[in-house]
Amino acid sequence: MKKPLFILLAFSFIFQVAQAQEKKVMLILLDGIPADVIESVETPSLDAIATLGGYTRAYVGGKKGAYSQTPTISAPGYMNMITGVWANKHNVWGNGVKAPNYNYWNVFRIVKQANPKKKVAIFSTWLDNRTKLVGESLPATDGFKFDYSFDGFELDTIAFPHKTDRKFIYNIDEHVSKEAARYIKSEAPDLSWVYLEFPDDIGHKFGDGPEMTDAVKKADVQVGRIWQAIKYRESQHQEDWMIIITTDHGRTAKDGMGHGGQSARERTTWITTNQKNINPKFQNNPAIVDIMPSILAHMDIAPSEELRMEIDGVSLLNRVAISDLKATYSDGRLDLGWINYGAKELEILITDTNNFAKGGTDTYRSIGNVKSSLMSFSKKMSLPPGTYKIVLKSSANWINTWLVID
């Protein structure tokens, strides 16, 4: 029987809408490029992406001088990015990656738990990103595995001979980025991470100068080939792609050869994305830990309530109601402050345990509600010495902080 034309058209429209709603994410980390450097070098690929969405300065290193201060070193930075928490939680303090706390799930595990059919991939110039930071196949990560991995080439000294000029790292970055572009174009995994190392290698060898400028330009070309693959997928398959690009740390102010400390230049990074629905937090001092919840927001995936209480970042997409929670305790009075983007009703919870860090559960108690657009809360209460976790809940998002009382 012939169906009326309007029914066929309606079905076609619904099918196309459903196709357009297939959301995918490409996460790229370009190692060791300070904000002032990326802003001074011609980067046509990054600029094209930012024109669609935005570019902003960001920060790494946690709360300076406080419980979450995190070294501006590569591995802690990567872990901040994929878990949405600082080193006081994920427990990665250096590139040795000695004892990660996998109870703070990374974004790949969260996506896979939410929908095991989702495909996740990694393309990396450093094998430890997969084997140690993500913890692939380890009992502590419940045997998590990527659907596709392309890494470990820094160990292949025949195909990539190690010479003092470090160009073998550039060659590996080329190899990795080309495969990422090819695989994205043909297979389009739902969530991918590309890690490119060469700019940081050049920074350590030469510091600030023409060599670093050239390394950044080369990285921009590599981003460009991945971006072209994404644009192909969007045009041919009606997929909704988020690309988000960042770096893991800045560099020392003196000569740009080092990093690891808490100077302004070492802490100042940047984020670029194609997303149009960025919220006010994007331009208001965002952090590397904000990337993980932003990815989940784009993919319409929510973490467990227990993990949501722990995530230090907030999404830079869609609606944000609150951010930047701070707590102090003096003379028997608890004082809280935060940034309010329009929240009208908030609940405040507190616990004096940290069972979550050991795989357990914390019991929170409510200590108050705020029913206005206020940005502070004060309450007289007795809190013995110890570490407290405080969570502020709004209808749009939750934020948390630790309070350490000596």
ZIHUSUL-V667033 format. One record per helix or strand of 2 or more residues. SS is the DSSP state (A for helix, B for strand). FROM is the first residue (numbers start at 0). TO is the last residue. Records with the same first field share a line. If there is no record, write none. Layout:
SS->FROM-TO + FROM-TO
This chain:
A->4-19 + 34-37 + 43-51 + 73-82 + 86-89 + 106-113 + 127-132 + 138-140 + 152-154 + 166-186 + 197-205 + 209-236 + 263-266 + 279-282 + 289-297 + 304-307 + 354-357
B->22-29 + 53-58 + 119-123 + 147-149 + 190-195 + 239-245 + 267-272 + 285-286 + 321-329 + 332-339 + 345-350 + 364-369 + 375-379 + 385-392 + 397-404
